[in-house]
Amino acid sequence: MKIEALSESRDPDRPDANEDSLALVPGRGLAVFDGVSDRTGLRFDGATSGRIASQAAAAAFEAFLALAEGDRSPDGLVAGVSGAIADVYARLGIAEAARADNSRRFGTTIAAAYLRHGDWVFVRVGDSGIRIDATTILQGETTVDRVTSALRAVVVAHLVGAGAEPADRAGVARICVLHGLGKLHPGMAPWIDVDRLGALRAQAVEHAAARVPDAAVAEVESLVALGVAGGQSVYANALRPPFGYGVIDGFPVPADFVHVDERTAASVKSLELFTDGYFELGAGPSIEAWERAADEVERTDPEKIREYKAPKGSLGRLRTDDRTVIVATF
């Protein structure tokens, strides 16, 4: 067995800001976790909620791998990781606040592979993924991101036309994605006024509705108006297609959002586990291949408004997102 792993913060000068985590125990299992990006600016023990959630999840996964094989069930894994985040709430004294308001909850994805009775068991919640033998891809999508990505692409196009510099484009677009286009925010000045705001909102709704044709227009309008901070959290672990999505946040995860697959150990030659900071998969099972793909994405569409539309973009040394990959070959 050969294992390679990389976890890189979006800001290479601030590894402490990385909200991804990984865990691996050779001969037992491996997993990656993508903590939900902090939207509040709050810090707990000096760390963001996303970093705390992913690290708690990684520790819980390692504890899970210490169990006897017969006790390593997918439901048990999800319950154990969720319980670890619930324990964080209790330690920080925010359990009731998190229960009452899901926008206050910490959260993480998980993509895990572990051995049980001679089989590989793959468990996923959220949009982190697994590739088996460099061919079979197991990965879901957070469809709500299509709306915020469309919103951002419309805003950045306007800013480019208005002559805004890249740093201004990044800052204003971030404000628009976070707070939505329902009302003016001071951070939009001087590039967006009341009249322009209404036109951008209409464009964003039209663009987003085309990207999610099975969504009710009223829901698209709400997401565009309220942004990530005000409109997205209601869909977390909510069975509300097409925007409902799974996340491990210390509360029950509906079974529809827990994806389980199995393969015999002898049939698997390579495994690659990755977070959504990689917008293209590596050409083969190696860190070098994954990083080459990431560099090509940055060369092609650094702002993530064309081929790789996303709720965030890159700016200089700051990449769009944290990225984590584990490559195991057998």
C-alpha positions as CSV (number, residue, x, y, z in Angstrom):
1,M,0.0,0.0,0.0
2,K,1.2,3.5,-0.8
3,I,-0.6,6.6,0.6
4,E,-0.1,10.2,-0.4
5,A,-2.1,13.1,1.2
6,L,-2.3,16.9,0.8
7,S,-4.4,19.4,2.6
8,E,-3.8,23.0,1.6
9,S,-5.5,26.2,2.9
10,R,-6.9,28.6,0.3
11,D,-4.4,31.0,1.8
12,P,-1.0,29.3,1.6
13,D,0.3,31.8,4.2
14,R,-2.4,30.8,6.8
15,P,-2.5,27.0,7.2
16,D,-4.4,27.6,10.5
17,A,-7.3,28.9,8.4
18,N,-7.7,25.6,6.6
19,E,-11.3,24.3,7.2
20,D,-10.6,20.9,5.5
21,S,-9.3,18.0,7.5
22,L,-8.2,14.4,6.8
23,A,-7.8,11.2,8.7
24,L,-6.1,8.0,7.8
25,V,-5.2,4.8,9.6
26,P,-3.3,2.4,7.2
27,G,-5.0,-0.9,7.0
28,R,-8.3,0.4,8.4
29,G,-9.5,3.5,6.6
30,L,-9.1,7.0,5.3
31,A,-11.4,10.0,5.0
32,V,-11.6,13.7,4.1
33,F,-13.8,16.4,5.7
34,D,-14.7,19.8,4.4
35,G,-15.8,22.2,7.2
36,V,-18.7,24.5,6.3
37,S,-17.2,27.9,5.6
38,D,-17.7,30.4,8.5
39,R,-20.3,33.1,7.6
40,T,-20.4,35.0,11.0
41,G,-16.8,36.0,11.6
42,L,-17.0,34.5,15.1
43,R,-14.1,32.5,16.5
44,F,-14.2,29.7,19.0
45,D,-11.0,28.9,20.8
46,G,-9.4,31.0,18.1
47,A,-10.7,28.8,15.2
48,T,-13.6,29.1,12.8
49,S,-16.6,26.8,13.1
50,G,-15.7,25.0,9.9
51,R,-12.2,24.2,11.1
52,I,-13.5,23.0,14.5
53,A,-16.2,20.8,12.8
54,S,-13.9,19.1,10.4
55,Q,-11.2,18.4,13.0
56,A,-13.8,17.0,15.4
57,A,-15.1,14.8,12.6
58,A,-11.6,13.5,11.8
59,A,-11.0,12.6,15.4
60,A,-14.3,10.8,15.6
61,F,-13.5,8.8,12.4
62,E,-10.2,7.7,13.9
63,A,-12.1,6.6,17.1
64,F,-14.6,4.7,14.9
65,L,-11.7,2.8,13.2
66,A,-10.6,1.6,16.6
67,L,-13.9,-0.3,17.0
68,A,-14.1,-4.0,16.1
69,E,-15.0,-4.6,12.5
70,G,-18.4,-5.8,13.3
71,D,-19.2,-2.6,15.0
72,R,-18.2,-0.4,12.0
73,S,-21.5,0.3,10.4
74,P,-22.2,3.3,8.1
75,D,-25.0,4.5,10.4
76,G,-22.6,4.2,13.4
77,L,-20.0,6.3,11.6
78,V,-22.4,9.1,10.8
79,A,-23.8,9.0,14.3
80,G,-20.3,9.1,15.8
81,V,-19.2,12.1,13.8
82,S,-22.4,13.9,14.4
83,G,-22.1,13.2,18.1
84,A,-18.6,14.7,18.1
85,I,-20.0,18.0,16.8
86,A,-22.8,17.9,19.3
87,D,-20.2,17.5,22.0
88,V,-18.5,20.6,20.7
89,Y,-21.7,22.6,21.1
90,A,-22.0,21.4,24.7
91,R,-18.4,22.3,25.4
92,L,-18.8,25.8,24.0
93,G,-22.2,26.3,25.7
94,I,-24.1,26.9,22.5
95,A,-26.2,23.7,22.2
96,E,-29.5,25.4,22.6
97,A,-28.6,28.2,20.2
98,A,-27.6,25.6,17.6
99,R,-30.8,23.6,18.2
100,A,-33.0,26.7,17.8
101,D,-31.3,28.2,14.7
102,N,-29.6,26.0,12.1
103,S,-27.7,29.0,10.8
104,R,-25.7,28.9,14.0
105,R,-24.6,25.3,13.5
106,F,-21.2,24.0,12.7
107,G,-21.0,21.6,9.8
108,T,-18.8,19.3,7.7
109,T,-19.0,17.0,4.8
110,I,-17.4,13.5,4.9
111,A,-16.1,11.1,2.3
112,A,-14.8,8.0,4.0
113,A,-13.5,4.6,3.0
114,Y,-12.9,1.9,5.5
115,L,-12.4,-1.9,5.7
116,R,-15.0,-4.1,7.1
117,H,-15.0,-8.0,6.8
118,G,-12.9,-7.9,3.7
119,D,-14.9,-5.1,1.9
120,W,-14.3,-1.5,1.4
121,V,-17.2,0.5,2.7
122,F,-17.6,4.0,1.3
123,V,-19.7,6.6,3.2
124,R,-20.4,10.1,2.0
125,V,-22.5,13.1,3.2
126,G,-22.2,16.3,1.3
127,D,-20.2,17.1,-1.8
128,S,-16.7,15.6,-1.0
129,G,-16.0,12.7,-3.3
130,I,-14.3,9.3,-3.8
131,R,-12.8,7.9,-7.0
132,I,-12.2,4.2,-7.3
133,D,-9.5,2.8,-9.6
134,A,-9.3,6.2,-11.3
135,T,-12.6,5.6,-13.1
136,T,-15.6,5.3,-10.9
137,I,-16.5,8.6,-9.3
138,L,-18.8,8.8,-6.2
139,Q,-19.7,12.5,-5.6
140,G,-22.8,14.5,-5.0
141,E,-23.6,18.1,-5.6
142,T,-24.9,20.9,-3.4
143,T,-27.4,22.3,-6.0
144,V,-27.9,25.5,-4.1
145,D,-24.4,26.4,-5.1
146,R,-25.6,26.7,-8.7
147,V,-27.7,29.7,-7.6
148,T,-25.0,31.5,-5.7
149,S,-22.5,30.8,-8.5
150,A,-24.9,32.3,-11.0
151,L,-25.4,35.3,-8.8
152,R,-21.7,35.8,-8.5
153,A,-21.0,35.4,-12.2
154,V,-23.6,38.1,-13.0
155,V,-22.1,40.5,-10.4
156,V,-18.5,40.0,-11.6
157,A,-19.5,40.5,-15.2
158,H,-21.0,43.9,-14.2
159,L,-17.9,44.8,-12.2
160,V,-15.6,43.9,-15.1
161,G,-17.7,46.1,-17.4
162,A,-17.6,48.9,-14.8
163,G,-13.8,48.8,-14.7
164,A,-13.4,47.4,-11.2
165,E,-10.0,46.0,-10.3
166,P,-9.7,42.3,-9.4
167,A,-9.5,43.0,-5.6
168,D,-12.7,45.2,-5.8
169,R,-14.4,42.5,-7.9
170,A,-13.6,39.9,-5.3
171,G,-14.7,42.0,-2.3
172,V,-18.0,43.2,-3.8
173,A,-18.9,39.8,-5.2
174,R,-18.3,38.2,-1.8
175,I,-20.6,40.7,-0.2
176,C,-23.3,40.0,-2.8
177,V,-23.0,36.2,-2.4
178,L,-23.1,36.4,1.3
179,H,-25.9,38.9,1.8
180,G,-27.8,38.6,-1.5
181,L,-29.2,41.1,-3.9
182,G,-32.4,41.9,-2.0
183,K,-31.1,45.2,-0.7
184,L,-28.1,47.5,-0.9
185,H,-25.2,46.7,1.4
186,P,-22.5,49.4,2.2
187,G,-19.9,47.0,0.8
188,M,-21.5,47.2,-2.7
189,A,-20.6,50.9,-3.1
190,P,-19.6,52.6,-5.4
191,W,-20.1,49.9,-7.9
192,I,-23.8,49.0,-7.4
193,D,-26.6,51.5,-6.7
194,V,-30.4,50.9,-6.2
195,D,-31.2,50.9,-9.9
196,R,-28.3,48.6,-10.8
197,L,-29.1,46.3,-7.9
198,G,-32.6,45.5,-9.2
199,A,-31.3,44.8,-12.7
200,L,-28.6,42.5,-11.3
201,R,-31.1,40.7,-9.2
202,A,-33.3,40.0,-12.2
203,Q,-30.3,38.8,-14.3
204,A,-29.2,36.6,-11.5
205,V,-32.6,35.0,-11.1
206,E,-32.8,34.4,-14.8
207,H,-29.3,32.9,-15.0
208,A,-29.8,30.7,-11.9
209,A,-33.3,29.5,-12.9
210,A,-31.7,28.3,-16.2
211,R,-29.1,26.4,-14.3
212,V,-31.7,24.7,-12.0
213,P,-34.7,24.3,-14.3
214,D,-36.6,22.0,-11.9
215,A,-36.6,24.6,-9.1
216,A,-39.5,26.8,-8.2
217,V,-38.8,30.3,-9.3
218,A,-39.9,31.7,-6.0
219,E,-37.2,29.7,-4.2
220,V,-34.5,30.9,-6.7
221,E,-35.7,34.5,-6.1
222,S,-35.4,34.0,-2.4
223,L,-31.9,32.6,-2.6
224,V,-30.8,35.4,-4.8
225,A,-32.3,38.0,-2.6
226,L,-31.1,36.6,0.8
227,G,-27.7,35.2,-0.2
228,V,-25.8,32.5,1.6
229,A,-26.2,34.0,5.1
230,G,-29.9,34.5,4.9
231,G,-31.2,31.9,2.5
232,Q,-29.1,28.8,2.4
233,S,-29.2,27.3,5.9
234,V,-32.9,26.3,5.6
235,Y,-32.0,23.7,3.1
236,A,-29.4,21.9,5.3
237,N,-30.5,18.3,6.0
238,A,-34.0,19.3,4.6
239,L,-35.8,17.0,2.2
240,R,-36.6,19.9,-0.1
241,P,-35.5,19.1,-3.6
242,P,-33.7,20.3,-5.6
243,F,-32.0,22.5,-3.0
244,G,-31.9,20.3,0.1
245,Y,-28.4,19.0,0.9
246,G,-26.8,16.8,3.5
247,V,-24.3,18.0,6.1
248,I,-23.1,16.6,9.4
249,D,-23.9,19.3,11.9
250,G,-24.5,17.6,15.2
251,F,-28.2,16.8,14.5
252,P,-29.9,13.9,12.6
253,V,-28.9,13.5,9.0
254,P,-31.8,12.1,6.8
255,A,-31.0,8.7,5.3
256,D,-31.5,10.2,1.8
257,F,-28.3,12.2,2.3
258,V,-26.1,9.3,3.6
259,H,-24.6,7.6,0.5
260,V,-23.1,4.1,1.1
261,D,-21.3,1.9,-1.4
262,E,-19.2,-1.2,-1.1
263,R,-16.4,-3.0,-3.1
264,T,-14.4,-6.1,-2.2
265,A,-10.9,-5.2,-1.0
266,A,-9.3,-7.4,-3.7
267,S,-11.1,-5.6,-6.5
268,V,-9.8,-2.1,-5.6
269,K,-6.4,-1.0,-6.9
270,S,-6.6,2.7,-6.0
271,L,-8.7,5.1,-4.0
272,E,-8.7,8.9,-4.2
273,L,-10.7,10.9,-1.6
274,F,-11.1,14.6,-2.2
275,T,-12.9,17.8,-1.1
276,D,-14.6,20.2,-3.5
277,G,-11.6,22.5,-3.6
278,Y,-10.6,20.5,-6.6
279,F,-12.7,21.6,-9.6
280,E,-11.1,19.0,-11.8
281,L,-9.9,15.5,-10.9
282,G,-6.4,14.4,-11.4
283,A,-5.5,12.6,-14.6
284,G,-4.3,9.7,-12.5
285,P,-4.0,8.5,-8.9
286,S,-1.2,10.8,-7.6
287,I,-0.9,14.1,-5.8
288,E,1.2,15.4,-8.7
289,A,-1.7,14.8,-11.1
290,W,-4.3,16.4,-8.8
291,E,-2.1,19.5,-8.3
292,R,-1.5,19.7,-12.0
293,A,-5.3,19.7,-12.6
294,A,-5.7,22.4,-9.9
295,D,-3.1,24.6,-11.5
296,E,-4.7,24.3,-14.9
297,V,-8.1,25.3,-13.4
298,E,-6.4,28.4,-11.9
299,R,-4.9,29.3,-15.3
300,T,-8.1,28.8,-17.1
301,D,-10.7,30.5,-14.9
302,P,-9.2,31.9,-11.7
303,E,-12.3,34.0,-10.9
304,K,-14.6,31.0,-11.3
305,I,-17.1,32.7,-13.5
306,R,-16.8,30.8,-16.7
307,E,-15.9,27.1,-17.0
308,Y,-15.8,26.6,-13.2
309,K,-18.6,28.8,-11.8
310,A,-18.4,28.8,-8.0
311,P,-19.6,30.9,-5.1
312,K,-16.0,32.1,-4.6
313,G,-13.0,32.9,-6.8
314,S,-9.3,33.1,-6.5
315,L,-7.3,36.3,-6.1
316,G,-3.5,36.3,-6.4
317,R,-2.1,33.7,-4.0
318,L,-5.6,33.2,-2.4
319,R,-7.2,30.1,-4.0
320,T,-10.9,29.7,-4.3
321,D,-11.2,27.1,-1.6
322,D,-9.2,24.9,0.7
323,R,-8.4,21.6,-1.0
324,T,-7.6,18.2,0.3
325,V,-6.9,14.8,-1.4
326,I,-5.8,11.4,-0.2
327,V,-4.4,8.9,-2.8
328,A,-4.0,5.3,-1.8
329,T,-2.8,2.6,-4.2
330,F,-2.7,-1.1,-3.5
